[in-house]
Amino acid sequence: MRRRSPARWLAPLALVIAAVAIYAVVHNELSSSSDDGAAATTSSSTTATTRTKTTAAKKAVVKHRVYTVKAGDVLSAIAAANGTTVTQLQRLNPGIDAGALHPGQKLKLSR
C-alpha cells in the first residue's frame, strides 16, 4: 500500500490558517478605524429626551474629538479624512507644525 504525502492535508491547512490571519488583521483594522471615525450627532432638546442612554453617552464622548497621528500622516490628509480643513485644525491646535507631525501626537478635531 502506497503512503500518502503529508502535503495533501498540509496545503489546505495552510490555506485555512492564512485566511484566518487575513480575517483577523482586516477585522482589527476595521474595528479600530470605526472607533477613530465616530461622528457626533446633533439633536434638538425635544428629541434628546427620547434618545437612549447609550446615544447620550456616545454624544458626550464625541464632544471633544481627537485624532492620534500615525506614521506617514500629513495634516491635509487628516483634515480631509475627518471632514474639516487644515485651517480649522491649526486653529484648534495652536503651535502645531504641519511639517513635523510625529506618531502618537494628539490633535483636536473639534471643540
LOPASE-715240 format. One record per atom (N, C-alpha, C): atom name; residue number from 1; x, y, z. Coordinates in steps of 0.02 Angstrom, whole numbers. Each point is the difference from the previous one (the first is absolute). Example, Ala and Ser with C-alpha at 12.3 -4.5 7.8 and 13.67 -1.06 7.14 Angstrom:
<pts>
N,1,660,-284,390
CA,1,-45,59,0
C,1,45,60,0
N,2,-18,53,-36
CA,2,42,59,3
C,2,-39,55,37
</pts>
This chain:
<pts>
N,1,41,-58,0
CA,1,-41,58,0
C,1,44,62,0
N,2,-17,47,-43
CA,2,39,61,-7
C,2,-18,52,53
N,3,50,31,30
CA,3,-12,49,53
C,3,-15,68,-31
N,4,-51,36,26
CA,4,-18,65,-26
C,4,48,54,25
N,5,9,50,-41
CA,5,45,55,17
C,5,-35,46,51
N,6,38,25,50
CA,6,-29,47,48
C,6,-22,66,-33
N,7,25,14,-59
CA,7,-19,61,-34
C,7,-74,0,-18
N,8,-31,-58,-5
CA,8,-71,-5,-17
C,8,-44,31,55
N,9,22,1,62
CA,9,-39,31,53
C,9,32,63,27
N,10,66,8,-11
CA,10,34,61,23
C,10,-18,61,-43
N,11,-7,-9,-64
CA,11,-17,57,-44
C,11,-68,30,18
N,12,-53,-39,6
CA,12,-64,30,20
C,12,3,31,71
N,13,37,-31,44
CA,13,7,27,68
C,13,35,69,-3
N,14,52,6,-40
CA,14,35,64,-7
C,14,-46,53,-30
N,15,-42,-19,-46
CA,15,-47,46,-31
C,15,-50,25,51
N,16,-25,-44,42
CA,16,-48,20,53
C,16,34,46,50
N,17,61,-14,20
CA,17,37,42,47
C,17,11,69,-30
N,18,18,3,-63
CA,18,11,65,-33
C,18,-64,40,-3
N,19,-56,-33,-14
CA,19,-64,35,-3
C,19,-20,27,68
N,20,11,-38,52
CA,20,-16,23,68
C,20,44,59,19
N,21,64,-2,-18
CA,21,45,55,16
C,21,-21,64,-37
N,22,-18,-6,-63
CA,22,-22,58,-39
C,22,-64,29,30
N,23,-47,-44,18
CA,23,-62,23,31
C,23,15,38,65
N,24,44,-26,41
CA,24,16,32,64
C,24,29,69,-10
N,25,45,8,-48
CA,25,32,64,-13
C,25,-52,50,-26
N,26,-40,-21,-49
CA,26,-50,45,-28
C,26,-52,19,52
N,27,-23,-47,40
CA,27,-49,14,52
C,27,28,49,51
N,28,62,-8,19
CA,28,32,45,48
C,28,5,71,-29
N,29,19,6,-63
CA,29,6,66,-31
C,29,-68,33,-6
N,30,-51,-37,-19
CA,30,-67,29,-6
C,30,-28,22,67
N,31,11,-40,51
CA,31,-27,19,65
C,31,37,59,30
N,32,65,6,-12
CA,32,37,57,26
C,32,-15,63,-39
N,33,-12,-5,-65
CA,33,-16,60,-38
C,33,-70,24,14
N,34,-47,-44,18
CA,34,-67,22,17
C,34,0,36,66
N,35,45,-15,46
CA,35,5,35,63
C,35,28,70,-11
N,36,48,8,-46
CA,36,31,64,-13
C,36,-47,47,-38
N,37,-41,-28,-43
CA,37,-41,42,-43
C,37,-71,9,23
N,38,-13,-7,64
CA,38,-68,8,24
C,38,-22,72,-11
N,39,-61,10,-23
CA,39,-25,67,-15
C,39,-50,22,53
N,40,1,63,15
CA,40,-47,27,49
C,40,-67,11,-33
N,41,-54,-11,37
CA,41,-66,13,-26
C,41,-30,57,41
N,42,-38,43,-34
CA,42,-32,55,35
C,42,-74,-11,-1
N,43,-35,23,52
CA,43,-72,-8,3
C,43,-29,57,40
N,44,-64,13,-10
CA,44,-33,52,38
C,44,-14,-24,70
N,45,-18,45,45
CA,45,-10,-19,70
C,45,-61,-45,8
N,46,-50,5,-45
CA,46,-59,-42,7
C,46,14,-72,-19
N,47,42,-11,-49
CA,47,16,-69,-19
C,47,54,-30,43
N,48,39,42,34
CA,48,54,-25,43
C,48,-29,-40,58
N,49,-59,17,23
CA,49,-28,-37,56
C,49,-23,-70,-20
N,50,-14,-10,-64
CA,50,-22,-66,-23
C,50,57,-46,-18
N,51,60,26,-3
CA,51,58,-42,-18
C,51,19,-44,59
N,52,33,-55,-16
CA,52,21,-47,52
C,52,62,27,35
N,53,15,-30,57
CA,53,59,20,38
C,53,64,-13,-40
N,54,0,-52,-41
CA,54,59,-16,-40
C,54,16,56,-48
N,55,-50,27,-34
CA,55,11,54,-47
C,55,25,62,37
N,56,-28,14,58
CA,56,22,58,40
C,56,72,-9,21
N,57,19,-61,19
CA,57,69,-12,20
C,57,48,9,-59
N,58,-19,-24,-59
CA,58,42,9,-59
C,58,8,74,-16
N,59,-55,37,5
CA,59,2,72,-15
C,59,48,36,47
N,60,-1,-19,63
CA,60,44,31,49
C,60,73,-16,-14
N,61,13,-61,-22
CA,61,69,-22,-14
C,61,26,35,-62
N,62,-42,9,-50
CA,62,21,27,-64
C,62,7,76,2
N,63,-23,32,52
CA,63,0,72,5
C,63,70,29,-14
N,64,51,-30,29
CA,64,69,23,-11
C,64,37,-54,-39
N,65,-9,1,-66
CA,65,33,-50,-43
C,65,74,15,-7
N,66,40,-52,4
CA,66,72,6,-10
C,66,22,-53,-51
N,67,56,13,-31
CA,67,29,-47,-48
C,67,72,-13,21
N,68,19,-63,1
CA,68,68,-19,15
C,68,38,-9,-65
N,69,53,38,-9
CA,69,39,-1,-61
C,69,35,-68,-8
N,70,-4,-27,-61
CA,70,34,-63,-16
C,70,59,16,-45
N,71,46,-47,-7
CA,71,58,10,-43
C,71,-21,14,-71
N,72,27,51,-30
CA,72,-14,18,-69
C,72,-60,47,-9
N,73,-33,18,54
CA,73,-57,46,-5
C,73,23,71,-16
N,74,-41,35,-39
CA,74,12,71,-14
C,74,-64,37,20
N,75,7,63,16
CA,75,-56,40,26
C,75,-58,4,-49
N,76,15,7,-64
CA,76,-54,6,-49
C,76,-40,-65,-6
N,77,33,-57,4
CA,77,-35,-64,-4
C,77,-42,-12,63
N,78,26,20,57
CA,78,-38,-6,63
C,78,-63,43,-4
N,79,8,61,-24
CA,79,-58,45,-6
C,79,-52,-29,-48
N,80,21,-24,-57
CA,80,-47,-27,-49
C,80,-36,-62,26
N,81,36,-43,35
CA,81,-30,-62,25
C,81,-49,13,57
N,82,6,57,34
CA,82,-43,14,57
C,82,-49,56,-13
N,83,-8,20,-63
CA,83,-50,49,-19
C,83,12,70,27
N,84,62,20,1
CA,84,17,68,23
C,84,52,29,-47
N,85,25,58,16
CA,85,51,33,-42
C,85,65,5,39
N,86,53,12,-37
CA,86,66,8,31
C,86,-1,63,43
N,87,-34,52,-23
CA,87,-5,62,39
C,87,-34,-12,67
N,88,-55,-39,-2
CA,88,-36,-15,62
C,88,45,-41,48
N,89,37,-48,-27
CA,89,45,-40,42
C,89,54,45,32
N,90,26,46,-39
CA,90,51,45,27
C,90,-30,47,52
N,91,-62,20,-8
CA,91,-33,43,49
C,91,-13,-38,65
N,92,-19,-64,-5
CA,92,-14,-40,59
C,92,64,-24,35
N,93,55,-3,-37
CA,93,64,-24,27
C,93,54,52,-10
N,94,-1,54,39
CA,94,50,53,-9
C,94,70,-27,12
N,95,46,24,-40
CA,95,69,-21,9
C,95,17,-64,-36
N,96,-47,-29,-37
CA,96,13,-63,-36
C,96,42,17,-62
N,97,49,-42,-13
CA,97,42,9,-59
C,97,-20,-54,-50
N,98,-31,20,-56
CA,98,-26,-47,-49
C,98,56,-43,-30
N,99,60,24,-1
CA,99,55,-37,-28
C,99,35,-46,49
N,100,-20,3,64
CA,100,35,-40,50
C,100,-48,-40,44
N,101,-50,-30,-32
CA,101,-45,-44,38
C,101,37,-64,18
N,102,-12,-26,59
CA,102,33,-62,19
C,102,-52,-50,27
N,103,11,-65,-12
CA,103,-47,-51,22
C,103,-14,4,75
N,104,-64,-6,17
CA,104,-20,3,70
C,104,-23,70,22
N,105,14,50,-41
CA,105,-21,68,16
C,105,-76,5,-4
N,106,-31,35,47
CA,106,-73,7,2
C,106,-19,68,-30
N,107,-50,-2,-46
CA,107,-25,61,-30
C,107,-74,6,16
N,108,-21,60,21
CA,108,-71,13,11
C,108,-33,7,-68
N,109,-59,-33,-9
CA,109,-37,5,-63
C,109,-60,46,7
N,110,-27,6,60
CA,110,-57,44,12
C,110,0,21,73
N,111,-39,51,15
CA,111,-5,24,68
C,111,-52,-37,37
</pts>
